[in-house]
Amino acid sequence: MNMSKPIIIIDDDNDDHEFIKEAFLENKVKNEIVFFTKAMDAFVYLKKEDVFPFMIISDINMPVLNGLELRDKIYEDPLLRIKCIPYIFLTTGRASNYVWEAYANNAQGYFIKPITVTEWKELVFKIVQYWDSSLKPV
């Protein structure tokens, strides 16, 4: 895995930040994990020329700018689109309209937030393993 590339987590729930952080530590992921509670702050960070994240993991249900709207904003920005950042939803929203909208707008994954620490660890392992194995344009 390219450990020099940060993993971006966008979620307004600080408790979930702790679960996610623990899951990455348990899986010995060495990448820097950068947390945002506001989608617009993440967007500003991603626009920096020297920022090339390994992946984005985002909640959907957030105030002001939700995860689906952020995904659209990233995809519509030509400078961000060419960074080819995998965008994965990790949310509590099971509604099929969310799933359809996410994939219709080029999401690369849609997962429901786990309940137990073990489930968090297993899910993070699967996501990281998949994207670590996947080739991306350089």
C-alpha atoms as a printed R data frame, in Angstrom:
    type eleno elety resid chain resno       x      y       z
1   ATOM     1    CA   MET     A     1   0.000  0.000   0.000
2   ATOM     2    CA   ASN     A     2   1.188  3.497  -0.693
3   ATOM     3    CA   MET     A     3   1.584  4.617   2.906
4   ATOM     4    CA   SER     A     4   2.463  8.157   1.919
5   ATOM     5    CA   LYS     A     5  -1.099  8.802   0.811
6   ATOM     6    CA   PRO     A     6  -3.599  9.793   3.502
7   ATOM     7    CA   ILE     A     7  -6.964  8.170   4.044
8   ATOM     8    CA   ILE     A     8  -9.682 10.786   4.374
9   ATOM     9    CA   ILE     A     9 -12.587 10.145   6.768
10  ATOM    10    CA   ILE     A    10 -15.565 12.494   6.570
11  ATOM    11    CA   ASP     A    11 -18.144 11.973   9.306
12  ATOM    12    CA   ASP     A    12 -19.809 14.370  11.716
13  ATOM    13    CA   ASP     A    13 -19.987 11.708  14.472
14  ATOM    14    CA   ASN     A    14 -16.854 11.829  16.631
15  ATOM    15    CA   ASP     A    15 -17.707  8.459  18.220
16  ATOM    16    CA   ASP     A    16 -17.473  6.873  14.782
17  ATOM    17    CA   HIS     A    17 -14.069  8.535  14.342
18  ATOM    18    CA   GLU     A    18 -12.860  6.545  17.336
19  ATOM    19    CA   PHE     A    19 -14.231  3.246  15.958
20  ATOM    20    CA   ILE     A    20 -12.651  3.907  12.579
21  ATOM    21    CA   LYS     A    21  -9.320  4.950  14.083
22  ATOM    22    CA   GLU     A    22  -9.246  1.796  16.222
23  ATOM    23    CA   ALA     A    23 -10.074 -0.390  13.195
24  ATOM    24    CA   PHE     A    24  -7.209  1.118  11.182
25  ATOM    25    CA   LEU     A    25  -4.793  0.655  14.101
26  ATOM    26    CA   GLU     A    26  -5.915 -2.955  14.625
27  ATOM    27    CA   ASN     A    27  -5.285 -3.628  10.924
28  ATOM    28    CA   LYS     A    28  -1.839 -2.010  11.157
29  ATOM    29    CA   VAL     A    29  -2.644  0.509   8.427
30  ATOM    30    CA   LYS     A    30   0.292  2.942   8.413
31  ATOM    31    CA   ASN     A    31  -1.310  5.672   6.291
32  ATOM    32    CA   GLU     A    32  -2.107  8.958   7.951
33  ATOM    33    CA   ILE     A    33  -5.829  9.105   8.738
34  ATOM    34    CA   VAL     A    34  -7.239 12.612   8.247
35  ATOM    35    CA   PHE     A    35 -10.630 13.230   9.863
36  ATOM    36    CA   PHE     A    36 -13.174 15.869   8.918
37  ATOM    37    CA   THR     A    37 -16.517 16.546  10.588
38  ATOM    38    CA   LYS     A    38 -17.614 18.978   7.865
39  ATOM    39    CA   ALA     A    39 -17.746 17.993   4.206
40  ATOM    40    CA   MET     A    40 -16.810 21.475   2.992
41  ATOM    41    CA   ASP     A    41 -13.618 21.430   5.073
42  ATOM    42    CA   ALA     A    42 -12.700 18.136   3.418
43  ATOM    43    CA   PHE     A    43 -13.397 19.621  -0.020
44  ATOM    44    CA   VAL     A    44 -11.066 22.565   0.659
45  ATOM    45    CA   TYR     A    45  -8.350 20.141   1.832
46  ATOM    46    CA   LEU     A    46  -8.762 17.902  -1.222
47  ATOM    47    CA   LYS     A    47  -8.360 20.895  -3.558
48  ATOM    48    CA   LYS     A    48  -4.769 21.392  -2.421
49  ATOM    49    CA   GLU     A    49  -2.405 20.554  -5.271
50  ATOM    50    CA   ASP     A    50  -0.108 18.442  -3.106
51  ATOM    51    CA   VAL     A    51  -2.881 16.272  -1.601
52  ATOM    52    CA   PHE     A    52  -3.370 12.869  -3.269
53  ATOM    53    CA   PRO     A    53  -5.396 10.655  -0.915
54  ATOM    54    CA   PHE     A    54  -5.382  6.880  -1.000
55  ATOM    55    CA   MET     A    55  -9.179  6.913  -0.512
56  ATOM    56    CA   ILE     A    56 -12.105  8.837   0.919
57  ATOM    57    CA   ILE     A    57 -14.520  7.198   3.329
58  ATOM    58    CA   SER     A    58 -17.575  9.371   3.858
59  ATOM    59    CA   ASP     A    59 -20.822  9.347   5.756
60  ATOM    60    CA   ILE     A    60 -23.920 10.476   3.870
61  ATOM    61    CA   ASN     A    61 -25.987 12.131   6.594
62  ATOM    62    CA   MET     A    62 -24.150 15.341   7.471
63  ATOM    63    CA   PRO     A    63 -25.403 18.898   7.865
64  ATOM    64    CA   VAL     A    64 -24.890 21.672   5.297
65  ATOM    65    CA   LEU     A    65 -23.212 19.491   2.624
66  ATOM    66    CA   ASN     A    66 -24.004 15.779   2.805
67  ATOM    67    CA   GLY     A    67 -21.781 12.985   1.525
68  ATOM    68    CA   LEU     A    68 -23.688 12.578  -1.739
69  ATOM    69    CA   GLU     A    69 -23.433 16.293  -2.458
70  ATOM    70    CA   LEU     A    70 -19.718 16.239  -1.639
71  ATOM    71    CA   ARG     A    71 -19.183 13.307  -4.016
72  ATOM    72    CA   ASP     A    72 -20.925 15.287  -6.767
73  ATOM    73    CA   LYS     A    73 -18.804 18.353  -6.028
74  ATOM    74    CA   ILE     A    74 -15.590 16.323  -6.257
75  ATOM    75    CA   TYR     A    75 -16.649 14.607  -9.467
76  ATOM    76    CA   GLU     A    76 -17.642 17.920 -11.080
77  ATOM    77    CA   ASP     A    77 -14.255 19.467 -10.309
78  ATOM    78    CA   PRO     A    78 -11.837 18.562 -13.148
79  ATOM    79    CA   LEU     A    79  -8.748 18.973 -10.952
80  ATOM    80    CA   LEU     A    80 -10.150 16.626  -8.306
81  ATOM    81    CA   ARG     A    81 -11.575 14.122 -10.766
82  ATOM    82    CA   ILE     A    82  -8.143 13.455 -12.297
83  ATOM    83    CA   LYS     A    83  -6.772 12.550  -8.853
84  ATOM    84    CA   CYS     A    84  -8.825  9.312  -9.177
85  ATOM    85    CA   ILE     A    85  -9.635  9.080  -5.458
86  ATOM    86    CA   PRO     A    86 -11.815  6.095  -4.532
87  ATOM    87    CA   TYR     A    87 -14.947  7.422  -2.790
88  ATOM    88    CA   ILE     A    88 -16.585  4.987  -0.403
89  ATOM    89    CA   PHE     A    89 -19.721  5.570   1.614
90  ATOM    90    CA   LEU     A    90 -19.856  4.288   5.184
91  ATOM    91    CA   THR     A    91 -23.185  5.261   6.649
92  ATOM    92    CA   THR     A    92 -26.251  4.224   8.621
93  ATOM    93    CA   GLY     A    93 -28.520  5.016   5.652
94  ATOM    94    CA   ARG     A    94 -29.939  1.736   4.365
95  ATOM    95    CA   ALA     A    95 -32.596  3.354   2.159
96  ATOM    96    CA   SER     A    96 -32.364  2.017  -1.385
97  ATOM    97    CA   ASN     A    97 -32.636  5.534  -2.817
98  ATOM    98    CA   TYR     A    98 -29.338  6.405  -1.074
99  ATOM    99    CA   VAL     A    99 -27.656  3.324  -2.526
100 ATOM   100    CA   TRP     A   100 -28.974  4.063  -6.027
101 ATOM   101    CA   GLU     A   101 -27.969  7.714  -5.833
102 ATOM   102    CA   ALA     A   102 -24.498  6.859  -4.536
103 ATOM   103    CA   TYR     A   103 -23.722  4.452  -7.372
104 ATOM   104    CA   ALA     A   104 -25.411  6.662  -9.976
105 ATOM   105    CA   ASN     A   105 -22.916  9.332  -8.933
106 ATOM   106    CA   ASN     A   106 -19.825  7.155  -9.283
107 ATOM   107    CA   ALA     A   107 -19.335  5.913  -5.717
108 ATOM   108    CA   GLN     A   108 -16.904  3.019  -5.484
109 ATOM   109    CA   GLY     A   109 -18.532  1.389  -2.473
110 ATOM   110    CA   TYR     A   110 -21.460  1.616  -0.089
111 ATOM   111    CA   PHE     A   111 -21.267  0.060   3.364
112 ATOM   112    CA   ILE     A   112 -23.438  0.176   6.464
113 ATOM   113    CA   LYS     A   113 -21.636  1.203   9.648
114 ATOM   114    CA   PRO     A   114 -20.854 -1.838  11.766
115 ATOM   115    CA   ILE     A   115 -22.032 -2.261  15.325
116 ATOM   116    CA   THR     A   116 -19.206 -4.132  17.047
117 ATOM   117    CA   VAL     A   117 -15.500 -3.334  17.150
118 ATOM   118    CA   THR     A   118 -14.796 -6.687  15.482
119 ATOM   119    CA   GLU     A   119 -17.151 -5.825  12.606
120 ATOM   120    CA   TRP     A   120 -15.464 -2.414  12.197
121 ATOM   121    CA   LYS     A   121 -12.060 -4.109  12.041
122 ATOM   122    CA   GLU     A   122 -13.221 -6.674   9.464
123 ATOM   123    CA   LEU     A   123 -14.858 -4.063   7.249
124 ATOM   124    CA   VAL     A   124 -11.854 -1.731   7.281
125 ATOM   125    CA   PHE     A   125  -9.591 -4.687   6.458
126 ATOM   126    CA   LYS     A   126 -11.726 -5.626   3.433
127 ATOM   127    CA   ILE     A   127 -11.925 -2.061   2.118
128 ATOM   128    CA   VAL     A   128  -8.204 -1.362   2.489
129 ATOM   129    CA   GLN     A   129  -7.197 -4.759   1.091
130 ATOM   130    CA   TYR     A   130  -9.387 -4.262  -1.991
131 ATOM   131    CA   TRP     A   131  -8.129 -0.755  -2.781
132 ATOM   132    CA   ASP     A   132  -4.550 -1.674  -2.021
133 ATOM   133    CA   SER     A   133  -4.812 -4.435  -4.647
134 ATOM   134    CA   SER     A   134  -6.555 -2.257  -7.225
135 ATOM   135    CA   LEU     A   135  -4.441 -0.491  -9.835
136 ATOM   136    CA   LYS     A   136  -4.993  3.225 -10.251
137 ATOM   137    CA   PRO     A   137  -3.691  5.628 -12.873
138 ATOM   138    CA   VAL     A   138  -0.421  7.231 -11.858
